[in-house]
Amino acid sequence: MTKSELVDRAGGVRRLAAILRVSSQAVSRWPNDGVPPLRLYQLRERRPEWFEEPSGHVTATSLQDAEHC
C-alpha cells in the first residue's frame, strides 16, 4: 500500500499521523512509493479493515507486506 492510499484512507496526512502518534512532518518524509515497515505493522494493528478485501479476508498484498517486517 502506498503513502497516498493510506493518506486517502485516513482522511489526510494529519489524521494518518494521529493514528500512528507521529508528527505530520514524519509522514510527509515517507517516500511516495513506500511506507516504513514498522508503520505498516502499526496500521495493521490499529486499522485492520484497511487491509481486508470487501469479503473480510486479508489481501495477498498485505500478507506480502507483513513478511517484510
SEVEXKOL-406256 format. One line per field, with one value per residue: residue in one letter; chain; z, y, x of N, C-alpha, C in turn. Coordinates in Angstrom, 3 decimals. Each point is the difference from the previous one (the first is absolute). Layout:
BEGIN
res: c(a;...)
chain: c(A;...)
nZ: c(Z;...)
nY: c(Y;...)
nX: c(X;...)
caZ: c(Z;...)
caY: c(Y;...)
caX: c(X;...)
cZ: c(Z;...)
cY: c(Y;...)
cX: c(X;...)
This chain:
BEGIN
res: c(m;t;k;s;e;l;v;d;r;a;g;g;v;r;r;l;a;a;i;l;r;v;s;s;q;a;v;s;r;w;p;n;d;g;v;p;p;l;r;l;y;q;l;r;e;r;r;p;e;w;f;e;e;p;s;g;h;v;t;a;t;s;l;q;d;a;e;h;c)
chain: c(A;A;A;A;A;A;A;A;A;A;A;A;A;A;A;A;A;A;A;A;A;A;A;A;A;A;A;A;A;A;A;A;A;A;A;A;A;A;A;A;A;A;A;A;A;A;A;A;A;A;A;A;A;A;A;A;A;A;A;A;A;A;A;A;A;A;A;A;A)
nZ: c(0.000;-0.796;0.151;-1.279;-0.150;0.830;-0.606;-1.146;0.412;0.441;-1.183;-0.241;-0.247;0.441;-0.603;-1.087;0.130;0.225;-0.996;-0.600;0.477;-1.218;-0.330;-0.483;0.554;0.989;-0.088;-0.033;0.873;0.158;-0.650;-1.153;-0.336;1.240;0.938;1.020;0.000;0.918;-0.825;-1.004;0.785;0.395;-1.267;-0.249;1.053;-0.422;-1.257;0.547;0.118;0.131;0.585;0.119;-0.676;-0.884;-0.328;0.446;-1.131;0.572;-0.595;-1.178;-0.440;0.864;-0.465;-1.238;0.284;0.598;-1.083;-0.415;1.003)
nY: c(-1.166;0.969;0.960;0.230;-1.314;-0.051;1.033;-0.552;-1.182;0.651;0.604;-0.276;0.756;1.043;-0.498;-0.255;1.159;0.472;-0.770;0.429;1.102;0.538;0.789;0.980;0.650;-0.879;0.089;1.297;-0.466;-0.773;-0.972;0.567;-0.796;0.449;-0.915;0.606;-1.143;0.674;1.032;-0.824;-0.508;1.225;0.342;-1.140;0.382;1.251;-0.346;-1.185;0.731;0.797;-1.154;0.094;-1.109;0.407;-1.182;0.839;-0.449;-0.387;1.092;-0.526;1.209;-0.010;-1.226;0.403;1.073;-0.862;-0.706;1.252;-0.187)
nX: c(0.850;-0.350;0.871;-0.184;0.020;1.027;0.550;-0.381;0.400;1.075;-0.052;1.264;1.057;-0.671;-1.057;0.708;0.594;-1.209;-0.418;1.110;-0.567;0.089;0.986;-0.732;1.015;-0.113;-1.320;0.150;0.857;-1.079;0.650;-0.295;1.003;0.169;-0.166;0.582;0.688;0.650;-0.110;0.335;0.924;0.342;-0.052;0.646;0.697;0.150;0.202;-0.285;-1.095;1.040;0.284;-1.311;-0.311;-0.886;0.487;0.933;0.534;1.109;0.454;0.327;-0.289;-0.992;-0.191;0.214;-0.715;-0.816;0.290;-0.081;-0.838)
caZ: c(0.000;-0.113;0.909;-0.484;0.344;1.440;0.287;-0.425;0.935;1.300;-0.125;-0.014;0.640;1.450;0.619;-0.041;1.030;1.309;0.199;0.299;1.096;-0.476;-0.561;-1.418;-0.718;-0.142;-1.086;-1.238;-0.411;-0.594;-1.471;-0.564;-0.444;1.062;1.375;0.870;0.450;1.347;-0.080;-0.563;1.082;0.930;-0.640;-0.021;1.355;0.373;-1.021;-0.817;-1.100;-1.173;-0.676;-0.320;-1.194;0.401;0.598;1.358;0.011;-0.149;-1.384;-0.241;0.114;1.401;0.512;-0.487;0.778;1.347;-0.040;-0.073;1.262)
caY: c(1.166;1.201;1.115;0.704;-0.804;0.101;1.367;0.053;-0.776;0.677;1.292;1.061;-0.271;0.233;-1.106;-1.180;0.217;-0.168;-1.435;-0.603;0.770;0.647;1.324;0.014;0.149;-1.343;-0.662;0.690;-0.421;-1.334;0.021;-0.126;-1.364;-0.971;0.364;-0.764;-1.254;0.112;0.751;-0.911;-0.918;0.739;0.236;-1.265;-0.202;1.054;0.119;-1.224;0.047;0.592;-1.021;-1.108;0.069;0.198;-1.223;-0.108;-0.745;0.787;-0.042;-0.569;1.087;0.280;-1.114;0.192;1.101;-0.487;-0.843;0.853;0.749)
caX: c(-0.850;0.822;-0.273;-1.198;-1.181;-0.211;-0.442;-1.404;-0.826;-0.035;-0.669;1.003;1.286;-0.139;-0.741;0.868;1.017;-0.635;-0.221;1.300;0.603;1.222;-0.291;-0.351;1.268;0.579;-0.729;0.361;1.350;-0.022;0.012;-1.349;-0.273;0.206;-0.318;0.886;-0.622;-0.557;-1.264;-1.004;-0.360;-0.861;-1.293;-0.736;-0.514;-0.949;-1.049;0.064;-0.973;0.645;0.780;-0.886;-0.826;-1.394;-0.534;0.507;1.250;1.221;0.460;1.323;0.968;0.266;0.797;1.365;0.559;0.272;1.184;1.190;0.156)
cZ: c(0.000;1.047;-0.401;0.361;1.489;0.407;-0.384;0.974;1.342;-0.064;0.071;0.766;1.514;0.699;0.003;1.080;1.396;0.312;0.437;1.173;-0.362;-0.545;-1.470;-0.854;-0.222;-1.148;-1.338;-0.521;-0.616;-1.514;-0.534;-0.363;1.096;1.363;0.880;0.561;1.404;-0.021;-0.612;1.064;0.982;-0.594;-0.094;1.356;0.342;-0.966;-0.899;-1.190;-1.264;-0.840;-0.357;-1.329;0.457;0.670;1.435;0.108;-0.181;-1.430;-0.102;0.146;1.452;0.629;-0.446;0.766;1.389;0.049;0.028;1.271;0.887)
cY: c(1.234;1.046;0.712;-0.757;0.108;1.373;0.151;-0.731;0.694;1.313;1.164;-0.392;0.167;-1.154;-1.285;0.102;-0.212;-1.475;-0.674;0.665;0.503;1.372;-0.117;0.178;-1.362;-0.744;0.629;-0.421;-1.393;0.114;-0.234;-1.436;-1.042;0.553;-0.814;-1.245;0.086;0.729;-0.857;-0.978;0.680;0.224;-1.273;-0.294;0.975;0.153;-1.233;0.019;0.619;-1.048;-1.222;0.241;0.213;-1.226;-0.200;-0.776;0.949;-0.159;-0.621;1.068;0.285;-1.133;0.131;1.103;-0.478;-0.856;0.823;0.801;-0.627)
cX: c(0.900;-0.383;-1.284;-1.275;-0.314;-0.501;-1.472;-0.910;-0.145;-0.768;0.967;1.250;-0.108;-0.695;0.824;1.072;-0.586;-0.250;1.294;0.719;1.395;-0.381;-0.382;1.253;0.666;-0.666;0.388;1.370;0.033;0.099;-1.409;-0.358;0.191;-0.354;0.940;-0.703;-0.617;-1.340;-1.100;-0.476;-0.960;-1.387;-0.821;-0.610;-1.126;-1.165;0.000;-0.951;0.589;0.725;-0.829;-0.688;-1.439;-0.615;0.475;1.295;1.186;0.489;1.386;1.070;0.322;0.798;1.449;0.681;0.404;1.261;1.282;0.241;1.042)
